[in-house]
Amino acid sequence: MPFGKYDVDYEQRLDMDRLRAYRVMRTHQAMESFEMDGFLTFNADSIRYVTSAYVTTPMRPIELQGAFISRTGDPYFFGGGTPAEERKRMPWMKGNVFPSRGTAMPGTGSHDPVVEAWVDTVLKILAEEGLPAKTIGIESSCMSYFTDAFARKGVKCVFARPMIMQARSIKNIDEINIMKLTCANAEKAFARIQEFIKPGVRECDIVGVGINALYEEGCDHTEDLVCMSGPHTYPYNWTFTDRMVRPGDLIYIDVDGASYLGYKSCYYRTFSCGKTTPEQDECFNQCIEMMDNALKVVKPGNTIYQMLDQFPEPSFWGRESWNEVDALAMAHGLGLGLHELPHATRTVQKISQAPDIEFQPGHVMAIETYAGSEKGNFGVRHEDMFVVTEDGYELISKWPRNHITECFV
């Protein structure tokens, strides 16, 4: 990533038209594979994928705004603060920006007028495009309402999440470059945190410093950072409290869900308040060994199950089952969602026995590992982000990974 963030006239940086066209193409291809005639979504990440419309955080749970696309047609967006103004600001939508039909969530069922309005809108678009209306994919918490309402029109509904997650799983060059910028934002947050950590600061203070740095760099949303210190680092946990950091503490931090142009980070590093001890360094080395063993497998043709086979058994963490330690050695896709395909955990492999997935160029993923000491009452968490390339992988997380980051020294 040799360029900055902002548009300039002297070099090509992100190509937003190429990005949008690629995402629509991938959606069309996935719909064809899943034999869907149309796709109606109320999921904010999927809406952004299909239309590039940004659904603000408070509007996401109520599912007021939606998007629709046919198997071969242009996308439609229903929502926005003032749809007529959104139409002007989104010329790539070719005028296909309209007021929302409403939210089905407070409704009474499939006969609710709001549900029927969405159904009629979808069928009208398909008729105008001269396309059949046999199977519609739906992504909504009110799935049963839409299933029954479409069935009365002779149309079958299916759950669309597997389809759109397949579409989103392979990133193009622009998505990959945005993910690199997302990592750079996280690294600015780590740098601020490194300067800030000293005895007396609280976990919640550290989270505030990190989030401030992220928003300075134009993040459009972030989850609360994970920040666990001292005895909170063993056994493993993910949250933050008002605990004060003390000399000798380890602090692991995850810049998780920090969204830049919609694309999310998931990026752990461990810090120390003062010099580390040999015992702490040994835990760190165990984390890196697990990480590197897993990364050795990452290349096209190999699979996520081959990667999982590189992790130790639950007894390494003093447990008996993978249900107890699934989060301590895992991998997952990243993109507009914090957890996308491929998703790689031992419970998926050993218990649900979901189909194995081959690594493909364009997969963007994170691997997370953890090692702790019951005797020392501390733990180390590490996470790297990478993109699968034609002949292996490229680490896109650049914060130093050869040692715990020491602060207050």
C-alpha positions as CSV (number, residue, x, y, z in Angstrom):
1,M,0.0,0.0,0.0
2,P,2.2,2.9,-1.2
3,F,-0.5,5.6,-1.2
4,G,-2.4,7.8,1.3
5,K,-6.1,7.8,2.0
6,Y,-7.5,10.8,0.2
7,D,-8.2,11.4,-3.5
8,V,-5.5,13.2,-5.4
9,D,-5.0,14.1,-9.1
10,Y,-1.4,12.8,-9.4
11,E,-1.8,9.1,-8.8
12,Q,-4.4,6.3,-8.8
13,R,-5.4,5.3,-5.3
14,L,-8.6,3.5,-4.4
15,D,-10.9,3.1,-7.4
16,M,-14.4,3.3,-5.9
17,D,-16.2,2.6,-9.3
18,R,-14.2,-0.6,-9.7
19,L,-14.9,-1.5,-6.1
20,R,-18.7,-1.0,-6.5
21,A,-18.8,-2.9,-9.8
22,Y,-16.8,-5.8,-8.4
23,R,-19.2,-6.2,-5.4
24,V,-22.3,-6.2,-7.6
25,M,-20.6,-8.7,-9.9
26,R,-19.8,-11.0,-7.0
27,T,-23.4,-10.7,-5.7
28,H,-24.7,-11.6,-9.2
29,Q,-22.4,-14.6,-9.4
30,A,-23.3,-15.9,-5.9
31,M,-27.1,-15.5,-6.7
32,E,-26.6,-17.5,-9.8
33,S,-24.8,-20.2,-7.8
34,F,-27.6,-20.3,-5.2
35,E,-30.3,-20.1,-7.9
36,M,-31.9,-16.9,-6.4
37,D,-33.9,-14.5,-8.7
38,G,-33.7,-11.7,-6.2
39,F,-32.0,-10.7,-2.9
40,L,-33.6,-8.5,-0.3
41,T,-31.5,-7.5,2.7
42,F,-31.8,-5.4,5.8
43,N,-28.3,-6.2,7.1
44,A,-26.2,-3.0,7.2
45,D,-23.0,-4.7,5.9
46,S,-24.8,-6.4,3.0
47,I,-26.6,-3.2,2.1
48,R,-23.2,-1.5,1.9
49,Y,-21.8,-4.3,-0.1
50,V,-24.5,-4.2,-2.7
51,T,-25.2,-0.4,-2.8
52,S,-22.4,1.4,-0.9
53,A,-25.0,3.0,1.2
54,Y,-23.9,3.7,4.8
55,V,-26.5,2.7,7.4
56,T,-25.7,4.6,10.7
57,T,-25.2,2.6,13.9
58,P,-28.6,3.5,15.6
59,M,-30.5,2.5,12.5
60,R,-29.1,-1.0,12.1
61,P,-31.1,-3.0,14.7
62,I,-34.5,-1.8,13.6
63,E,-34.0,-2.9,10.0
64,L,-35.7,0.2,8.6
65,Q,-33.5,0.5,5.5
66,G,-33.1,-2.2,2.9
67,A,-31.5,-3.1,-0.4
68,F,-32.7,-5.2,-3.3
69,I,-30.9,-6.6,-6.3
70,S,-32.0,-9.1,-9.0
71,R,-29.8,-11.8,-10.4
72,T,-28.8,-9.6,-13.4
73,G,-30.0,-6.1,-12.5
74,D,-28.8,-3.0,-10.8
75,P,-29.1,-2.6,-7.0
76,Y,-31.9,-0.6,-5.3
77,F,-31.6,1.2,-1.9
78,F,-34.6,2.1,0.2
79,G,-33.7,4.5,3.0
80,G,-31.3,7.3,3.9
81,G,-31.9,10.5,5.9
82,T,-33.5,12.2,2.9
83,P,-33.8,9.8,0.0
84,A,-34.1,12.5,-2.6
85,E,-30.8,14.0,-1.4
86,E,-29.2,10.5,-1.2
87,R,-30.1,10.0,-4.8
88,K,-28.1,13.0,-5.8
89,R,-25.1,11.9,-3.7
90,M,-25.1,8.3,-5.0
91,P,-25.0,8.7,-8.8
92,W,-23.8,5.1,-9.3
93,M,-27.2,4.0,-8.1
94,K,-28.7,5.4,-11.4
95,G,-31.6,6.9,-9.5
96,N,-32.5,3.7,-7.7
97,V,-32.8,5.3,-4.3
98,F,-36.2,5.5,-2.7
99,P,-37.9,6.0,0.7
100,S,-38.0,3.0,3.0
101,R,-41.1,0.8,2.9
102,G,-40.9,0.7,6.7
103,T,-39.6,-1.7,9.3
104,A,-41.3,-5.0,9.8
105,M,-40.0,-5.5,13.3
106,P,-42.9,-4.0,15.2
107,G,-45.3,-5.7,12.9
108,T,-47.9,-8.4,13.5
109,G,-46.9,-10.9,10.9
110,S,-46.9,-11.6,7.2
111,H,-50.1,-9.7,6.6
112,D,-48.6,-6.5,8.1
113,P,-48.9,-3.7,5.5
114,V,-45.2,-2.9,5.7
115,V,-44.3,-6.5,4.9
116,E,-46.7,-6.5,2.0
117,A,-45.2,-3.3,0.7
118,W,-41.7,-4.8,0.6
119,V,-43.1,-7.9,-1.2
120,D,-45.0,-5.8,-3.8
121,T,-41.9,-3.6,-4.4
122,V,-39.6,-6.6,-5.0
123,L,-42.1,-8.2,-7.4
124,K,-42.6,-4.9,-9.2
125,I,-38.9,-4.5,-9.8
126,L,-38.6,-8.1,-11.1
127,A,-41.5,-7.6,-13.4
128,E,-40.0,-4.4,-14.8
129,E,-36.8,-6.2,-15.5
130,G,-38.6,-9.1,-17.2
131,L,-37.2,-11.6,-14.7
132,P,-39.0,-14.5,-13.0
133,A,-39.9,-14.5,-9.4
134,K,-39.5,-18.0,-8.3
135,T,-36.9,-17.8,-5.4
136,I,-36.1,-14.7,-3.3
137,G,-33.2,-14.6,-0.8
138,I,-34.0,-12.8,2.4
139,E,-31.6,-11.4,5.0
140,S,-33.8,-10.2,7.9
141,S,-34.7,-11.0,11.5
142,C,-38.4,-11.1,10.3
143,M,-37.7,-13.9,7.8
144,S,-40.8,-15.8,8.7
145,Y,-43.0,-12.8,7.9
146,F,-41.5,-12.5,4.4
147,T,-41.6,-16.2,3.8
148,D,-45.3,-16.4,4.4
149,A,-46.0,-13.1,2.5
150,F,-44.1,-14.2,-0.6
151,A,-45.6,-17.7,-0.5
152,R,-49.1,-16.1,-0.9
153,K,-47.7,-14.7,-4.2
154,G,-46.4,-18.1,-5.2
155,V,-42.7,-17.2,-4.5
156,K,-40.3,-19.3,-2.5
157,C,-38.1,-17.6,0.1
158,V,-34.7,-18.8,1.3
159,F,-32.3,-17.6,3.9
160,A,-29.7,-15.5,2.0
161,R,-26.8,-15.2,4.5
162,P,-24.8,-18.1,3.0
163,M,-25.1,-16.6,-0.5
164,I,-24.0,-13.1,0.4
165,M,-21.2,-14.3,2.7
166,Q,-19.9,-16.4,-0.2
167,A,-19.9,-13.3,-2.4
168,R,-18.1,-11.2,0.2
169,S,-15.5,-13.8,1.0
170,I,-13.1,-12.9,-2.0
171,K,-11.8,-9.4,-1.9
172,N,-10.6,-7.4,-4.9
173,I,-7.5,-5.1,-4.9
174,D,-9.5,-2.1,-3.6
175,E,-11.0,-4.0,-0.7
176,I,-7.6,-5.4,0.2
177,N,-6.1,-1.9,0.1
178,I,-8.9,-0.6,2.4
179,M,-8.1,-3.5,4.8
180,K,-4.5,-2.4,4.8
181,L,-5.6,1.2,5.7
182,T,-7.8,-0.3,8.4
183,C,-4.7,-2.0,9.9
184,A,-2.8,1.3,9.7
185,N,-5.5,3.0,11.7
186,A,-5.2,0.3,14.4
187,E,-1.5,0.7,14.5
188,K,-2.0,4.4,15.2
189,A,-4.2,3.4,18.1
190,F,-1.5,1.0,19.4
191,A,1.1,3.7,19.2
192,R,-1.1,6.1,21.2
193,I,-1.8,3.4,23.7
194,Q,1.9,2.5,24.1
195,E,2.7,6.1,25.0
196,F,-0.2,6.2,27.4
197,I,0.2,3.0,29.5
198,K,1.7,3.6,32.9
199,P,0.7,2.7,36.5
200,G,-2.7,4.2,37.5
201,V,-4.4,4.4,34.1
202,R,-7.5,2.3,33.8
203,E,-8.5,-0.2,31.2
204,C,-11.4,2.1,30.2
205,D,-9.0,5.0,29.8
206,I,-6.9,2.9,27.5
207,V,-9.9,2.1,25.4
208,G,-10.8,5.8,25.2
209,V,-7.3,6.7,23.9
210,G,-7.5,4.0,21.3
211,I,-10.9,4.9,20.0
212,N,-10.0,8.6,19.9
213,A,-7.0,7.7,17.6
214,L,-9.3,5.6,15.4
215,Y,-11.9,8.4,14.8
216,E,-9.1,10.9,14.1
217,E,-8.2,8.7,11.1
218,G,-11.8,8.7,9.7
219,C,-13.2,5.4,11.1
220,D,-16.9,5.4,10.5
221,H,-17.6,3.0,13.4
222,T,-15.8,1.0,16.0
223,E,-16.6,-1.6,18.6
224,D,-15.3,-1.1,22.1
225,L,-11.7,-2.2,22.2
226,V,-10.9,-5.3,24.2
227,C,-8.6,-4.3,27.0
228,M,-7.7,-6.8,29.8
229,S,-4.9,-6.1,32.3
230,G,-3.0,-8.0,35.0
231,P,-5.1,-10.8,36.5
232,H,-7.9,-10.1,34.0
233,T,-5.6,-11.6,31.3
234,Y,-5.8,-15.1,32.9
235,P,-8.0,-17.0,32.3
236,Y,-8.9,-15.4,29.0
237,N,-11.6,-12.8,28.8
238,W,-12.7,-10.1,26.4
239,T,-14.1,-6.9,27.7
240,F,-12.7,-3.9,29.7
241,T,-13.3,-2.5,33.2
242,D,-12.2,0.3,35.4
243,R,-9.3,-1.7,36.8
244,M,-6.1,0.3,37.2
245,V,-2.9,-0.9,35.5
246,R,-0.1,-1.7,37.9
247,P,3.7,-2.2,37.4
248,G,4.5,-5.5,35.9
249,D,1.0,-6.1,34.4
250,L,0.5,-7.5,30.9
251,I,-2.3,-5.8,28.9
252,Y,-3.7,-7.3,25.8
253,I,-5.8,-5.1,23.5
254,D,-7.9,-5.9,20.5
255,V,-8.8,-3.2,18.0
256,D,-11.8,-5.1,16.9
257,G,-14.5,-3.9,14.6
258,A,-12.7,-0.6,13.8
259,S,-14.4,0.2,10.5
260,Y,-12.8,2.3,7.8
261,L,-15.0,2.6,4.6
262,G,-16.9,-0.2,6.2
263,Y,-14.1,-2.7,6.4
264,K,-13.2,-4.1,9.8
265,S,-10.1,-4.8,11.8
266,C,-9.5,-7.6,14.3
267,Y,-6.0,-7.1,15.6
268,Y,-4.7,-8.1,19.1
269,R,-1.4,-7.1,20.6
270,T,0.0,-7.6,24.1
271,F,1.7,-4.7,26.1
272,S,3.5,-4.7,29.4
273,C,3.7,-2.0,32.0
274,G,7.4,-2.1,32.5
275,K,9.9,-4.8,31.4
276,T,8.7,-8.2,30.7
277,T,9.7,-11.3,32.7
278,P,11.1,-14.5,31.1
279,E,7.9,-16.3,32.0
280,Q,5.8,-13.7,30.2
281,D,8.1,-13.8,27.2
282,E,7.7,-17.6,27.1
283,C,3.9,-17.2,26.9
284,F,4.4,-14.8,24.1
285,N,6.6,-17.2,22.3
286,Q,4.0,-19.9,22.6
287,C,1.5,-17.6,21.0
288,I,3.8,-16.8,18.1
289,E,4.7,-20.5,17.6
290,M,1.0,-21.4,17.3
291,M,0.5,-18.5,14.9
292,D,3.5,-19.3,12.7
293,N,2.6,-23.0,12.5
294,A,-0.8,-22.1,11.3
295,L,0.5,-19.5,8.8
296,K,2.8,-22.1,7.2
297,V,-0.2,-23.9,5.8
298,V,-1.8,-20.8,4.3
299,K,-1.6,-21.0,0.5
300,P,-4.1,-21.7,-2.3
301,G,-5.0,-25.4,-2.5
302,N,-4.5,-26.0,1.3
303,T,-7.5,-25.8,3.5
304,I,-8.7,-24.3,6.8
305,Y,-8.9,-27.7,8.4
306,Q,-5.2,-28.3,7.6
307,M,-4.5,-25.0,9.4
308,L,-6.6,-26.0,12.4
309,D,-4.6,-29.2,12.7
310,Q,-1.5,-27.1,13.5
311,F,-3.1,-25.9,16.8
312,P,-2.5,-27.9,20.1
313,E,-5.1,-29.9,21.8
314,P,-7.4,-28.4,24.6
315,S,-5.1,-29.9,27.2
316,F,-2.5,-27.3,26.3
317,W,-4.8,-24.8,28.0
318,G,-5.7,-27.2,30.8
319,R,-9.2,-27.9,29.4
320,E,-10.9,-31.1,28.1
321,S,-13.0,-29.9,25.2
322,W,-12.8,-27.5,22.3
323,N,-16.0,-25.9,23.4
324,E,-14.1,-24.6,26.4
325,V,-11.2,-23.1,24.4
326,D,-12.5,-22.5,20.9
327,A,-11.6,-18.8,21.0
328,L,-8.0,-19.4,22.1
329,A,-6.8,-20.7,18.7
330,M,-8.9,-19.8,15.8
331,A,-9.2,-17.9,12.5
332,H,-11.9,-16.0,10.7
333,G,-12.5,-14.0,7.6
334,L,-12.7,-10.2,7.7
335,G,-14.3,-7.6,5.5
336,L,-17.4,-5.5,5.9
337,G,-18.2,-7.9,8.8
338,L,-16.0,-8.6,11.7
339,H,-16.5,-12.4,11.2
340,E,-16.8,-13.5,7.6
341,L,-15.9,-16.6,5.6
342,P,-13.7,-18.6,5.9
343,H,-14.5,-19.3,9.6
344,A,-12.1,-21.7,11.2
345,T,-12.6,-23.1,14.7
346,R,-12.2,-26.6,16.0
347,T,-15.9,-26.8,17.0
348,V,-16.7,-26.2,13.3
349,Q,-14.3,-28.9,12.3
350,K,-14.9,-31.5,14.9
351,I,-18.4,-31.0,16.1
352,S,-20.5,-29.4,13.4
353,Q,-18.3,-31.0,10.7
354,A,-19.0,-28.1,8.3
355,P,-17.5,-28.5,4.8
356,D,-13.8,-27.7,4.6
357,I,-12.8,-24.6,2.6
358,E,-9.7,-24.1,0.4
359,F,-7.7,-20.9,0.8
360,Q,-8.2,-18.7,-2.3
361,P,-6.4,-15.6,-3.4
362,G,-8.4,-12.6,-2.0
363,H,-9.3,-14.2,1.3
364,V,-8.6,-11.7,4.1
365,M,-8.4,-13.4,7.5
366,A,-7.2,-13.1,11.0
367,I,-5.6,-15.8,13.2
368,E,-5.9,-15.5,17.0
369,T,-3.9,-17.3,19.6
370,Y,-3.6,-17.3,23.4
371,A,-1.3,-18.7,26.0
372,G,-1.5,-18.1,29.8
373,S,0.2,-19.0,33.1
374,E,-2.0,-20.1,36.0
375,K,1.0,-19.8,38.3
376,G,1.8,-16.2,37.2
377,N,-1.9,-15.2,36.7
378,F,-1.2,-13.6,33.3
379,G,-2.0,-14.3,29.7
380,V,-0.8,-13.2,26.3
381,R,-3.1,-12.7,23.3
382,H,-1.9,-12.3,19.7
383,E,-3.6,-11.8,16.4
384,D,-2.4,-11.1,12.9
385,M,-4.3,-10.2,9.8
386,F,-3.3,-11.5,6.4
387,V,-4.4,-11.8,2.8
388,V,-4.1,-15.0,0.8
389,T,-2.0,-14.4,-2.3
390,E,-1.4,-16.5,-5.4
391,D,1.5,-18.4,-3.8
392,G,1.0,-17.9,0.0
393,Y,0.0,-15.0,2.1
394,E,0.9,-11.4,3.0
395,L,0.7,-10.2,6.5
396,I,-1.1,-6.8,6.5
397,S,-0.8,-6.3,10.3
398,K,2.6,-4.6,10.8
399,W,2.8,-3.9,14.5
400,P,6.0,-5.7,15.8
401,R,5.4,-9.3,16.5
402,N,8.8,-10.4,17.8
403,H,8.2,-9.3,21.4
404,I,5.6,-8.0,23.8
405,T,5.4,-4.2,23.5
406,E,7.0,-2.7,26.6
407,C,5.7,0.6,28.0
408,F,6.7,2.7,31.0
409,V,10.4,1.8,30.7
